[in-house]
C-alpha cells in the first residue's frame, strides 16, 4: 500500500492509524452538521468514524484482542492437560518459566494478605498485553493489505476506505478498558477489606487529618482517579509512538533505493529495541495492577 501512487505519505500514515469502526453511519449536511442515517455499517473515513460516537465498535481491536486472548488460554490449557512430573517438554518448561516469573513478582509486590485472584489476574494481564504488543513487530502492511484485498474480493470495496489497525494496545479504548477493570477491582477490594467507612475515611482524613478534610478529599480523589488514567494512557502512548515509528520507516521504502536500504536497517534496529519496549510495557501494567490491588488491601 505504501507503493501505491494514488495515496500520499500523509494519507498512508492516517490510513494505518485508523481503526476499522462499525456503528451507525453519519452523513454531513450542507450546513456542516453530522446527522445519523439510521443505517449500520463501517466508517469509510476517519471523520465519519469519529462521528459515530460512543457505541461504535473498533472491530479490528475487538477481533485481534479476542483471538490473542483465545490463543493464550488455549496454550496454557494445552500445557496443563499434558503436564508431566518427569522430564518436562520445552513447551512445559516455557510455560512454567512464565508462571514462576509471575508468581515471584506477585509475592514481592502483594503483601496485603491472601487473594486467590491476584496471581491469575497478573498472569492474564502480562501475557495478553504482551501478545497484543507483539503485533507491533509484524510488517505494517501485511494485515491491512490482506484485509483490504479481502474486502475488494468479497464486497467490491474501495481499498482506501478499508482500515485495519493491527496493534490493539494502540487503541485507547482497549487500554483504558483494561485500566477501568483494574480500577473497578481496586474499589471493590477497598470496600470489601476496609468497609465503606474505612475507604471514605482514607479519602477524607489522609494525609493531613480531619482539620484539612476538604484539602484531603481533593488530593486523594485526584490521586485515586489518576491511577486508571495513568495506567491506560501509559500503555497506549508508548505503543502508539512505537507503531508510528514503524509506519514512518515504512514510508521511506517508497522514496528511492538509497532511503529504502536505510529503512531496512532502521526497521531491524527499531524492531530489536522494540522487543524490550513491548515486554516492559506489559510488565509495568501487570506490576502496577498488583500494587494497586495491594494498596486496596492495606489499612492506613
N, C-alpha and C positions, 0 to 999 in steps of 0.2 A: 504493500500500500504506500510505502514511502516513495517508491519509484514512479507512482502514477503522476503524470504531468497535470492532471486535472485538479489536483489538490495542492494547496500551498503548504509551506512548512508550518505556519500558524494553524491552518486547518487540520493538518496531520496531528499536531500536538493536542488540539482541542478534541479531536475525534477519539484519541486514545485515553483521554481523561474523562470522557462522558460515559455514564452508566447506561445500560440497556434498561430503560424505565417503562413500566407498564402502569397505566392508570386511565382516568377519564380525560379524553382528548380535549384540548383547548383550541379556540380559534381567536385570532386577533381581529378586532373590529376596525373600521375606518378611523375611529377615534383613538386607536392605540390601546384599547382595553381588551384584556383576555377574558373570554366567556366560555363556560363549559358547553360542550356539544351534546352531552348525554351518551356519548359513544366511548366504549373502552377500546384501548389499543396501545401500541408502542409509540413513544415520542420519537419524532424524526429530527428534532433539533434540540440543542441544549436549552434554549429558552422555553420551548414547549414542555420539556421535562421539568424545568423549574416551576412552571405554572400549574403543573398537575397537583401540587400540594402535598399535604402530609400523608394521605392514604395511597399515594403512588408507591409501587414496589420496584426496587432495583433488582431485576430478575437475575442479572449476572452475579451480583453479590450473594443473593439467596441460594442460587443454584450451586455455585462453587463452594460456599460455606457448608451446605448440606452434604455435598459429595465428599469433601475433605473430612468432615466430621464422621461420615459413614465409614470412610476408609480407615480412620483412626480407630473406631470401635471394632471394625472387622479385624484389624491387625492384632489388637490386644486380646480379643476374644479367641482368635485362632491360636495365639501363643498359649493362652490359658487352657485351651482344650487339649493341647498336645504337650503340656509341660511334663518334664521328666526330672526325677530326682537323681538320675545317673549323670552321665556326661551330657551337658546341655548343648543344644544346637546353636549355631551362630545367631539365628534369629532370636532364640530364647535368651542368649547372652545379651543381645542388644536391648531387648525389652526389659530385662532385669536391671541393666545398667541405667536405663531411663528412670525406672521406678525407684531404685536406690538413690539416685540423684535427687529426685523429688522428695523422697522420704527424709533424706538428710537435711534438705533445705527447709522443709516444714518443721522438723524437730528443732532447728536452730532459730526459726522465726516465730513459731506459735508456742507461746508459753502460758496461754490463758486457761489451761485445763485440758479436758478431753473433748474432742469433737470429731466424730467419725466422717463428717462431710469434708473437712478441710483438705486432707491429702488427696482424695479422688478429684476434688474440685481443682486443686493445684495441678494435678497431672493432666486433666482435661484442658485446662486453660493453656498450659505450656505447649502441649503437643498440637492442639488445634490452632493456636495463633502461629506457632512455628510453621505449620503446613500452609496456612494462608499467606504468611510472609514469603515462604519458599516459592510461591508462584511468581514472585518478582524476578526470579532468575531465569524464567522462560524468555526466549526472544520475544520482543514486544509485539511482533506482527503475527505470530503463529496462530493463537486462538482468535483474535479479532478477524484475521483474514479468513480462517476456516468458517467462522460463524457468518461472515458477510457472504461468502461463496455459497454456503448452505441456504441462506435466505434468498439469494438470487435464484438458485436452482429450484427451491420449493415454492417460493411465493413471488418470484419475478420482482424482487425488491431492488431499490436503488442501493448499492453497497455503501455509498456515502451516508445513507440515513440509518445504517445498521451499526449500532455501537456495542462494544463488549469490553468491559473493564476486567482485567484478569487477576487483579490482586484485591481480594475482599477487604483487607485491612487498610486499603487506601480510600475506603468509603467511610466517612464519619458516622453514617447510620449504623454500620456494623460495630465499629469500635465503641461508640457511645452506648449502643445497645448492650454490649458486654459490660461496660462500666456501670450502667444503671442496674444491671442484675447484681453486680458486686455491691453497689450502694444499697439495694434492697436487702441483701443479706446482712450488711452492716447494721441497718436499722432493726431488722428482725432480731438479731442476737443482742443488740443493745437493750431492746425492750425485754427480751426473754431473760437475760442474765441480770440486768440491773433494775428491771421494772420501770414503769413509766416515770415514777418519781426520781429514780436514780439517773435516768437518761436526761430528763429535763433539768435536774439539778446540776448536771455537768455543764449543760448549755448556759444556765443562768448564773451559776456561782463560781465557775472557773474562768480565768485564773486569779481574779482579784478579790474574790469574796463577795458576800451579799451586799456590801455597800456600793459596789460598782455593777449592779445587776444589768442595767441597760448596755453598758460597755461590754460586759461579759457575753451577753446574748448576741450582740452584733458580731463580735470577734469569733465566737465559737460557731455561730451559724455559717459565717463566711468560710471558716476552716472546714466545716463539715461538707458544705456544698462544693468546695473546691476539689475535694478528693475524687469524685467521679469524673468531673470535667478534666482534671489534670491526667487522670488515668486513661481516659479515652482519647483525648487530644494529643497526648504524647505519642501514643502508638500511631495514630493517624498521621501526624505531622512528619514523623521520621520515615514512615513507609511511603508517604506521598512524595516527599522530597527524593527518596531513592528511586522511585519509579520515574519521576520527572527527569532525573539524570540519565537513566537508561533511554528514555524517549528522545532526549536531546542528542545523545550519542547516535541513536538510530537515524536521525535526520542528516548526520554527516555522511552517511553512505551514498546519498544522492547528490553530493557536492563534488564529485570527481574522484579519480583514483587515489590521489595523494591523501585527501581527507578521509576517504574510505578506509585506507590501510591504517591510518592513525586511529580511526574509530574502532577498528577491530582490536587494537592493543588496549585502548581505553575501556572497551567493553569487558575484556577479560580481567583487567586490573580492578575495575569497579565491581565486577561480579565476585571476585575473590574477597575484596574488602567487605562487600555487602553480606557475605555469609556471616560475618561477625555481627553485623547490624541486625539481621533478621533473628538471629539466636538471642542476642542481647535484649531486643525489644520484647520477645516472648518471655524471657526470664524476668525482666523488670515488671511486666504486667502481672506475672504469677506471684512474684515476691511481694509486691505491694498489695495484692489481693489478700495474701496470707496475713500480712502485717495489719491491714485494716480490719480484718475479721478478728485478729488477736486483740486489737485495741477495743473492739466492741465487747470483748470478754473481760477486760480489765476494769477494776474498781479504783477510782482515784481516792 
